Amino acid sequence: VQLVESGGGLVQAGGSLRLSCAASGRSFSSYAFSWFRQAPGKEREFVAAVSWNGIGTHYADSAKDRFTISRDNAKSSVYLQMNNLKPEDTAVYYCAAALGNLGTRVNENDYWGQGTQVTVSS
């Protein structure tokens, strides 16, 4: 499975961005997908995850009520809608795939994208 993120950019605080993750390879619907982020000098942290069928979701506390993860199995794509962005959301955002269960920890994911930069100005 190859993952390619897009949709990052520079936005003012309070603004919105929608990240996309396009997957290629087989058995897209067999994987749960997650978004992680990594700010300079910090460890990679979990943001949100969605189950193979899109019904189950899980969010980090920092993402609840502001971010929404979704997936479209017909398009082999995963999305992260981010609203009310804050400067502390600035990071490189990564898409990750885990075979089976939600991968809320880094080592639970089997595949990673190259990341997309999100910068939120104050």
Secondary structure, 3 states (H helix, E strand, C coil): CEEEEECCEEEECCCCEEEEEEEECCCHHHEEEEEEEECCCCCCEEEEEECCCCCCEEECCCCCCCEEEEEECCCCEEEEEECCCCHHHCEEEEEEEEECCCCCCHHHCCEECCCEEEEEEC
